[in-house]
């Protein structure tokens, strides 16, 4: 018996003796998904317990640090004296704030965990308009460009082995996205107009080309994606985003800045039933244009009366959705916004209705919930890719 198998067996036996209620170990999702050509991923949180870490090690191929790579937090933390020709080009280089340092430590903790666990790293994100570089809006164009180039260089140097990046995150935000020089554009999915749209595409293309240039000396070819929310449902915003996003991708391609794929966040909720058929069609159309897809941040929010009923609804909604989406061969990764309910952000926010939310795959003591079996069935039914 191989050492890893023996240890897993021994650990399970001890668990059964010490804690009779402990669930039997679930089948590893990555081992089920690998023959299909689907990678499994999860976030790594600063609040990750040892149970959560064990789940990630067992089930995942790829890990992403939870929100800590936001440019507004890392920009100052990554600056080191003497690394830039001019501090003016950096914009705001005030002393590091606690949040900056904390996020950098979380990035480093995630990198260490991934290396020790033989996991790939997904970078999230490079550019996110509502979390832009601090203090650079008033810079002239050359200094603004230099600040972004310097940040991307430092980011890649700090995370050199990422297997993929969300280069552009949430371009169709509900917020007002500031581009530069104090200008702002309403990037609601129904208000993309004229010169603002062209300027935005130019800026996105610059970020993508800069990242590719910085990656070249490292001889790395990670998958580069655009990551967006609300592409999976039946509401008007979801439909408008699915209609507009291909135009954004085409605009980038016309600027010789084609991305490799799209991440669909899929924060599903029973408030608005996910539309698996429409999402699958959207993914199929992306594939026809040469783009792969990731399910990038899957979780679920139930609003049921009891925890048991929430788990049943979760299994139905998520299972039905993935049955249709994973049938598309261009879906290359299935990533979760955490694996266990007790480590999910809903718990950390101390939401009173936590027991009714059922966001993830596992309950307490790594107990696989009904949704786990539905996800396994969806993966097993999916075609190879």
C-alpha positions as a Python dict, from the first residue, in 0.01 Angstrom:
ca = {
    (1, 'X'): (0, 0, 0),
    (2, 'X'): (138, 344, -95),
    (3, 'X'): (235, 567, 197),
    (4, 'X'): (-28, 833, 113),
    (5, 'X'): (-304, 572, 88),
    (6, 'X'): (-194, 409, 414),
    (7, 'X'): (-198, 743, 598),
    (8, 'X'): (-542, 827, 461),
    (9, 'X'): (-667, 485, 571),
    (10, 'X'): (-511, 516, 916),
    (11, 'X'): (-647, 869, 962),
    (12, 'X'): (-995, 752, 868),
    (13, 'X'): (-975, 463, 1114),
    (14, 'X'): (-869, 693, 1395),
    (15, 'X'): (-1148, 933, 1308),
    (16, 'X'): (-1404, 657, 1328),
    (17, 'X'): (-1277, 538, 1665),
    (18, 'X'): (-1240, 880, 1823),
    (19, 'X'): (-1548, 1053, 1681),
    (20, 'X'): (-1826, 814, 1584),
    (21, 'X'): (-2018, 1090, 1403),
    (22, 'X'): (-1725, 1170, 1172),
    (23, 'X'): (-1818, 1125, 805),
    (24, 'X'): (-1638, 873, 586),
    (25, 'X'): (-1381, 1037, 359),
    (26, 'X'): (-1539, 1163, 36),
    (27, 'X'): (-1395, 1068, -301),
    (28, 'X'): (-1141, 1323, -423),
    (29, 'X'): (-1302, 1554, -677),
    (30, 'X'): (-974, 1612, -858),
    (31, 'X'): (-933, 1238, -916),
    (32, 'X'): (-1286, 1214, -1056),
    (33, 'X'): (-1247, 1525, -1272),
    (34, 'X'): (-894, 1469, -1403),
    (35, 'X'): (-989, 1199, -1659),
    (36, 'X'): (-1246, 1442, -1796),
    (37, 'X'): (-988, 1718, -1838),
    (38, 'X'): (-1144, 1935, -1566),
    (39, 'X'): (-927, 2093, -1295),
    (40, 'X'): (-1072, 2157, -948),
    (41, 'X'): (-996, 2474, -754),
    (42, 'X'): (-1081, 2664, -437),
    (43, 'X'): (-996, 2984, -258),
    (44, 'X'): (-750, 2980, 29),
    (45, 'X'): (-865, 3204, 312),
    (46, 'X'): (-682, 3358, 605),
    (47, 'X'): (-950, 3186, 815),
    (48, 'X'): (-885, 2839, 673),
    (49, 'X'): (-898, 2580, 949),
    (50, 'X'): (-700, 2259, 934),
    (51, 'X'): (-1017, 2083, 816),
    (52, 'X'): (-1045, 2329, 526),
    (53, 'X'): (-680, 2282, 439),
    (54, 'X'): (-724, 1906, 439),
    (55, 'X'): (-1022, 1939, 206),
    (56, 'X'): (-824, 2158, -34),
    (57, 'X'): (-531, 1916, -35),
    (58, 'X'): (-762, 1622, -101),
    (59, 'X'): (-993, 1768, -365),
    (60, 'X'): (-813, 2047, -551),
    (61, 'X'): (-557, 2101, -824),
    (62, 'X'): (-547, 2480, -798),
    (63, 'X'): (-581, 2735, -519),
    (64, 'X'): (-639, 3111, -526),
    (65, 'X'): (-581, 3351, -240),
    (66, 'X'): (-912, 3504, -132),
    (67, 'X'): (-916, 3867, -257),
    (68, 'X'): (-566, 3945, -125),
    (69, 'X'): (-424, 4023, -470),
    (70, 'X'): (-646, 4328, -511),
    (71, 'X'): (-421, 4593, -668),
    (72, 'X'): (-524, 4871, -428),
    (73, 'X'): (-398, 4663, -135),
    (74, 'X'): (-85, 4509, -288),
    (75, 'X'): (41, 4811, -483),
    (76, 'X'): (219, 4974, -190),
    (77, 'X'): (308, 4647, -18),
    (78, 'X'): (506, 4527, -321),
    (79, 'X'): (704, 4850, -360),
    (80, 'X'): (1062, 4818, -238),
    (81, 'X'): (1312, 5103, -215),
    (82, 'X'): (1522, 5144, -526),
    (83, 'X'): (1314, 4919, -750),
    (84, 'X'): (1171, 5207, -954),
    (85, 'X'): (1342, 5490, -1135),
    (86, 'X'): (1109, 5745, -980),
    (87, 'X'): (885, 5728, -677),
    (88, 'X'): (663, 5980, -852),
    (89, 'X'): (575, 5715, -1108),
    (90, 'X'): (431, 5503, -830),
    (91, 'X'): (164, 5750, -734),
    (92, 'X'): (90, 5715, -363),
    (93, 'X'): (393, 5558, -194),
    (94, 'X'): (293, 5645, 160),
    (95, 'X'): (398, 5408, 441),
    (96, 'X'): (242, 5065, 430),
    (97, 'X'): (-94, 5030, 595),
    (98, 'X'): (-190, 4731, 806),
    (99, 'X'): (-425, 4604, 535),
    (100, 'X'): (-149, 4613, 273),
    (101, 'X'): (87, 4415, 494),
    (102, 'X'): (-185, 4169, 597),
    (103, 'X'): (-276, 4099, 236),
    (104, 'X'): (85, 4046, 136),
    (105, 'X'): (124, 3800, 424),
    (106, 'X'): (-187, 3615, 306),
    (107, 'X'): (-49, 3597, -47),
    (108, 'X'): (276, 3454, 88),
    (109, 'X'): (89, 3209, 311),
    (110, 'X'): (-113, 3092, 11),
    (111, 'X'): (200, 3050, -200),
    (112, 'X'): (367, 2848, 77),
    (113, 'X'): (57, 2631, 123),
    (114, 'X'): (28, 2568, -252),
    (115, 'X'): (394, 2473, -282),
    (116, 'X'): (383, 2240, 19),
    (117, 'X'): (61, 2079, -109),
    (118, 'X'): (173, 2051, -474),
    (119, 'X'): (-109, 2278, -593),
    (120, 'X'): (-118, 2523, -879),
    (121, 'X'): (-175, 2895, -815),
    (122, 'X'): (-444, 3104, -984),
    (123, 'X'): (-383, 3480, -977),
    (124, 'X'): (-691, 3690, -895),
    (125, 'X'): (-687, 3964, -1018),
    (126, 'X'): (-440, 4178, -1211),
    (127, 'X'): (-681, 4463, -1293),
    (128, 'X'): (-1004, 4549, -1114),
    (129, 'X'): (-1131, 4898, -1183),
    (130, 'X'): (-1310, 4953, -853),
    (131, 'X'): (-992, 4848, -668),
    (132, 'X'): (-741, 5045, -872),
    (133, 'X'): (-391, 5158, -783),
    (134, 'X'): (-413, 5418, -503),
    (135, 'X'): (-330, 5779, -570),
    (136, 'X'): (-246, 5759, -941),
    (137, 'X'): (-557, 5908, -1104),
    (138, 'X'): (-407, 6258, -1117),
    (139, 'X'): (-80, 6148, -1279),
    (140, 'X'): (-1, 6236, -1638),
    (141, 'X'): (-47, 5958, -1891),
    (142, 'X'): (318, 5848, -1901),
    (143, 'X'): (343, 5827, -1522),
    (144, 'X'): (9, 5648, -1502),
    (145, 'X'): (125, 5391, -1754),
    (146, 'X'): (458, 5351, -1575),
    (147, 'X'): (280, 5288, -1244),
    (148, 'X'): (72, 5007, -1393),
    (149, 'X'): (371, 4854, -1570),
    (150, 'X'): (571, 4859, -1245),
    (151, 'X'): (287, 4702, -1050),
    (152, 'X'): (242, 4420, -1301),
    (153, 'X'): (619, 4355, -1302),
    (154, 'X'): (627, 4333, -922),
    (155, 'X'): (313, 4119, -915),
    (156, 'X'): (454, 3861, -1156),
    (157, 'X'): (788, 3863, -976),
    (158, 'X'): (609, 3786, -649),
    (159, 'X'): (377, 3523, -802),
    (160, 'X'): (593, 3385, -1084),
    (161, 'X'): (441, 3038, -1116),
    (162, 'X'): (71, 3112, -1156),
    (163, 'X'): (-96, 2867, -1393),
    (164, 'X'): (-365, 3124, -1478),
    (165, 'X'): (-462, 3486, -1413),
    (166, 'X'): (-783, 3685, -1399),
    (167, 'X'): (-632, 3971, -1596),
    (168, 'X'): (-953, 4174, -1605),
    (169, 'X'): (-1201, 4130, -1320),
    (170, 'X'): (-1566, 4236, -1329),
    (171, 'X'): (-1558, 4482, -1621),
    (172, 'X'): (-1936, 4514, -1613),
    (173, 'X'): (-1950, 4623, -1253),
    (174, 'X'): (-2258, 4771, -1089),
    (175, 'X'): (-2025, 5041, -955),
    (176, 'X'): (-1879, 5341, -1134),
    (177, 'X'): (-1539, 5232, -1260),
    (178, 'X'): (-1275, 5503, -1271),
    (179, 'X'): (-1028, 5463, -1553),
    (180, 'X'): (-776, 5745, -1518),
    (181, 'X'): (-724, 6121, -1483),
    (182, 'X'): (-1032, 6154, -1267),
    (183, 'X'): (-1262, 6038, -1545),
    (184, 'X'): (-1536, 5791, -1465),
    (185, 'X'): (-1753, 5570, -1680),
    (186, 'X'): (-2078, 5403, -1601),
    (187, 'X'): (-1995, 5045, -1685),
    (188, 'X'): (-2337, 4912, -1605),
    (189, 'X'): (-2407, 4642, -1859),
    (190, 'X'): (-2671, 4856, -2031),
    (191, 'X'): (-2461, 5176, -2054),
    (192, 'X'): (-2154, 5103, -2262),
    (193, 'X'): (-2129, 5388, -2508),
    (194, 'X'): (-1901, 5567, -2752),
    (195, 'X'): (-1557, 5699, -2668),
    (196, 'X'): (-1563, 5571, -2310),
    (197, 'X'): (-1598, 5216, -2444),
    (198, 'X'): (-1303, 5263, -2679),
    (199, 'X'): (-1085, 5412, -2406),
    (200, 'X'): (-1172, 5126, -2177),
    (201, 'X'): (-1077, 4868, -2440),
    (202, 'X'): (-749, 5050, -2500),
    (203, 'X'): (-670, 5036, -2130),
    (204, 'X'): (-762, 4669, -2094),
    (205, 'X'): (-550, 4587, -2400),
    (206, 'X'): (-257, 4772, -2243),
    (207, 'X'): (-288, 4568, -1922),
    (208, 'X'): (-308, 4238, -2113),
    (209, 'X'): (-12, 4318, -2339),
    (210, 'X'): (194, 4435, -2041),
    (211, 'X'): (126, 4112, -1855),
    (212, 'X'): (222, 3900, -2156),
    (213, 'X'): (543, 4101, -2201),
    (214, 'X'): (635, 4065, -1833),
    (215, 'X'): (569, 3690, -1847),
    (216, 'X'): (797, 3630, -2147),
    (217, 'X'): (1131, 3629, -1957),
    (218, 'X'): (983, 3378, -1711),
    (219, 'X'): (901, 3149, -2005),
    (220, 'X'): (555, 3101, -1858),
    (221, 'X'): (234, 3070, -2056),
    (222, 'X'): (-45, 3084, -1797),
    (223, 'X'): (-406, 3096, -1911),
    (224, 'X'): (-529, 3458, -1915),
    (225, 'X'): (-895, 3525, -1844),
    (226, 'X'): (-1163, 3783, -1797),
    (227, 'X'): (-1360, 3707, -1479),
    (228, 'X'): (-1719, 3827, -1440),
    (229, 'X'): (-2022, 3782, -1215),
    (230, 'X'): (-2389, 3749, -1312),
    (231, 'X'): (-2343, 3547, -1629),
    (232, 'X'): (-2540, 3249, -1501),
    (233, 'X'): (-2893, 3364, -1419),
    (234, 'X'): (-3226, 3458, -1569),
    (235, 'X'): (-3237, 3827, -1475),
    (236, 'X'): (-3198, 4124, -1708),
    (237, 'X'): (-2844, 4203, -1586),
    (238, 'X'): (-2733, 3846, -1657),
    (239, 'X'): (-2882, 3852, -2006),
    (240, 'X'): (-2727, 4192, -2089),
    (241, 'X'): (-2383, 4082, -1969),
    (242, 'X'): (-2400, 3762, -2176),
    (243, 'X'): (-2487, 3975, -2477),
    (244, 'X'): (-2221, 4243, -2425),
    (245, 'X'): (-1923, 4040, -2310),
    (246, 'X'): (-1847, 3889, -2654),
    (247, 'X'): (-1827, 4243, -2791),
    (248, 'X'): (-1569, 4330, -2527),
    (249, 'X'): (-1365, 4022, -2614),
    (250, 'X'): (-1386, 4105, -2985),
    (251, 'X'): (-1268, 4460, -2913),
    (252, 'X'): (-965, 4326, -2728),
    (253, 'X'): (-892, 4081, -3006),
    (254, 'X'): (-900, 4365, -3260),
    (255, 'X'): (-630, 4534, -3050),
    (256, 'X'): (-414, 4219, -3062),
    (257, 'X'): (-488, 4151, -2694),
    (258, 'X'): (-691, 3833, -2714),
    (259, 'X'): (-749, 3652, -2388),
    (260, 'X'): (-765, 3276, -2347),
    (261, 'X'): (-1096, 3246, -2174),
    (262, 'X'): (-1370, 3369, -1943),
    (263, 'X'): (-1428, 3295, -1575),
    (264, 'X'): (-1793, 3275, -1475),
    (265, 'X'): (-1816, 3343, -1103),
    (266, 'X'): (-2146, 3157, -1044),
    (267, 'X'): (-2236, 3284, -699),
    (268, 'X'): (-2567, 3102, -727),
    (269, 'X'): (-2877, 3180, -524),
    (270, 'X'): (-3229, 3049, -494),
    (271, 'X'): (-3346, 3410, -513),
    (272, 'X'): (-3283, 3394, -887),
    (273, 'X'): (-3272, 3043, -1026),
    (274, 'X'): (-2955, 2986, -1230),
    (275, 'X'): (-3014, 2933, -1600),
    (276, 'X'): (-2799, 2635, -1692),
    (277, 'X'): (-2924, 2620, -2050),
    (278, 'X'): (-2851, 2987, -2123),
    (279, 'X'): (-2512, 2963, -1950),
    (280, 'X'): (-2421, 2652, -2150),
    (281, 'X'): (-2519, 2828, -2474),
    (282, 'X'): (-2308, 3129, -2377),
    (283, 'X'): (-2008, 2904, -2306),
    (284, 'X'): (-2062, 2719, -2635),
    (285, 'X'): (-2063, 3047, -2827),
    (286, 'X'): (-1743, 3155, -2651),
    (287, 'X'): (-1582, 2825, -2753),
    (288, 'X'): (-1676, 2889, -3116),
    (289, 'X'): (-1474, 3212, -3091),
    (290, 'X'): (-1176, 3030, -2940),
    (291, 'X'): (-1228, 3088, -2566),
    (292, 'X'): (-1227, 2834, -2283),
    (293, 'X'): (-1439, 2876, -1971),
    (294, 'X'): (-1379, 2842, -1598),
    (295, 'X'): (-1648, 2817, -1334),
    (296, 'X'): (-1443, 3038, -1110),
    (297, 'X'): (-1615, 3118, -778),
    (298, 'X'): (-1901, 2875, -726),
    (299, 'X'): (-2104, 2891, -406),
    (300, 'X'): (-2473, 2901, -315),
    (301, 'X'): (-2709, 3104, -101),
    (302, 'X'): (-3026, 2937, 16),
    (303, 'X'): (-3310, 3113, 198),
    (304, 'X'): (-3490, 2812, 343),
    (305, 'X'): (-3646, 2752, 683),
    (306, 'X'): (-3400, 2487, 804),
    (307, 'X'): (-3045, 2375, 736),
    (308, 'X'): (-3171, 2040, 605),
    (309, 'X'): (-3406, 2199, 355),
    (310, 'X'): (-3131, 2442, 249),
    (311, 'X'): (-2899, 2151, 170),
    (312, 'X'): (-3168, 1983, -40),
    (313, 'X'): (-3234, 2302, -236),
    (314, 'X'): (-2861, 2358, -282),
    (315, 'X'): (-2816, 2010, -427),
    (316, 'X'): (-3103, 2063, -668),
    (317, 'X'): (-3001, 2411, -790),
    (318, 'X'): (-2628, 2350, -816),
    (319, 'X'): (-2662, 1996, -950),
    (320, 'X'): (-2908, 2088, -1224),
    (321, 'X'): (-2690, 2384, -1324),
    (322, 'X'): (-2367, 2185, -1345),
    (323, 'X'): (-2535, 1900, -1534),
    (324, 'X'): (-2578, 2142, -1824),
    (325, 'X'): (-2266, 2355, -1786),
    (326, 'X'): (-2011, 2075, -1746),
    (327, 'X'): (-2153, 1909, -2057),
    (328, 'X'): (-1968, 2184, -2249),
    (329, 'X'): (-1617, 2054, -2335),
    (330, 'X'): (-1466, 2403, -2322),
    (331, 'X'): (-1518, 2423, -1943),
    (332, 'X'): (-1168, 2349, -1817),
    (333, 'X'): (-1194, 2429, -1446),
    (334, 'X'): (-1450, 2407, -1167),
    (335, 'X'): (-1352, 2628, -873),
    (336, 'X'): (-1535, 2690, -548),
    (337, 'X'): (-1549, 2996, -324),
    (338, 'X'): (-1446, 2774, -35),
    (339, 'X'): (-1515, 2409, 38),
    (340, 'X'): (-1668, 2403, 389),
    (341, 'X'): (-1955, 2608, 530),
    (342, 'X'): (-1775, 2679, 857),
    (343, 'X'): (-1490, 2853, 670),
    (344, 'X'): (-1702, 3043, 418),
    (345, 'X'): (-1720, 3423, 424),
    (346, 'X'): (-2085, 3401, 534),
    (347, 'X'): (-1968, 3249, 861),
    (348, 'X'): (-1688, 3499, 906),
    (349, 'X'): (-1939, 3780, 856),
    (350, 'X'): (-2141, 3627, 1142),
    (351, 'X'): (-2462, 3636, 944),
    (352, 'X'): (-2753, 3535, 1164),
    (353, 'X'): (-2911, 3317, 898),
    (354, 'X'): (-2592, 3120, 830),
    (355, 'X'): (-2758, 2783, 893),
    (356, 'X'): (-2998, 2855, 608),
    (357, 'X'): (-2737, 2958, 349),
    (358, 'X'): (-2560, 2627, 273),
    (359, 'X'): (-2291, 2789, 55),
    (360, 'X'): (-2038, 2506, 4),
    (361, 'X'): (-1986, 2132, -42),
    (362, 'X'): (-1904, 2024, 314),
    (363, 'X'): (-2055, 2071, 658),
    (364, 'X'): (-1885, 2031, 994),
    (365, 'X'): (-1615, 1765, 1034),
    (366, 'X'): (-1569, 1751, 656),
    (367, 'X'): (-1914, 1597, 610),
    (368, 'X'): (-2000, 1585, 238),
    (369, 'X'): (-2344, 1733, 177),
    (370, 'X'): (-2599, 1619, -79),
    (371, 'X'): (-2462, 1869, -330),
    (372, 'X'): (-2129, 1685, -329),
    (373, 'X'): (-2286, 1373, -481),
    (374, 'X'): (-2470, 1585, -738),
    (375, 'X'): (-2143, 1750, -841),
    (376, 'X'): (-1972, 1412, -866),
    (377, 'X'): (-2256, 1289, -1089),
    (378, 'X'): (-2230, 1598, -1312),
    (379, 'X'): (-1855, 1549, -1352),
    (380, 'X'): (-1890, 1177, -1426),
    (381, 'X'): (-2156, 1249, -1691),
    (382, 'X'): (-1945, 1519, -1857),
    (383, 'X'): (-1760, 1441, -2181),
    (384, 'X'): (-1381, 1428, -2190),
    (385, 'X'): (-1205, 1739, -2310),
}
